[in-house]
Amino acid sequence: MLTPLFNLMNSIRPLSDELKSVLAEKLEIIEVPKKHLLLKDGQTCNYIYVVVKGLLRMYYVKDGEEICSRFMHETNMAISVNSFYTRNPGYEYIETLEPCTLARIHYDSLQKIYTELDAFNYTARVITEMYFIRSEERLYLIRKHSAEQRYLYFIEHYPELLQRVPLMYIATYLGITLETLSRIRKKLSVKA
């Protein structure tokens, strides 16, 4: 069940048998139903989740509206970065959009692995960098592109999510209203 995760890590740096064994021992596999909240506003994020199967979304609430900040599917990790690393309550929600199989590791277990197995630090750093690059891409997209350009970027880079994520969540992820997204989709279908 952890093979896709180990393949990702091996592509960064080959994992020793010892590290695989420790990770297999520390990673807890959980099955979670659709529409389950793994984290709520005001809670401290104690786990990093890796999606083995399924789809999650991260969002926050502003003026009563849910604003999606990320979608995580197979081999992606879900974490409220600020809360997890500062050990303070956060403002984000993590919700399952599909029934999910997740591998999770507790903050304390992760810190112990960092301390005991130096080789893991490099792999974890690269994975963290990948996470931050994705976050930066989204910020750039929201700040510098038109609504239509944002949608075109989304369908080019995340085509598999179009069939899995409700349009209302895609709209908030792109920083536009559902009505605007509908107009863009209609305009693009006429061009096709």
Buried (B, 14 or more C-beta within 10 A) or exposed (E): EBEBBBEBBEEBEEBEEEBBEBBBEBBEEBEBEEEBEBBEBEBBBBBBBBBBBBBBBBBBEEEEEBBBBBBBBBEBBBBBBEBBEEEEBBBBBBBBBBBBBBBBBBBEBBEEBEEEBEBBEEBBEBBBEBBEEBEEEBEEBEEEBEBBEBBBBBEEEBEEBEEEBEEEBBBBBBBBEBEBBEBBBEEEEEEE
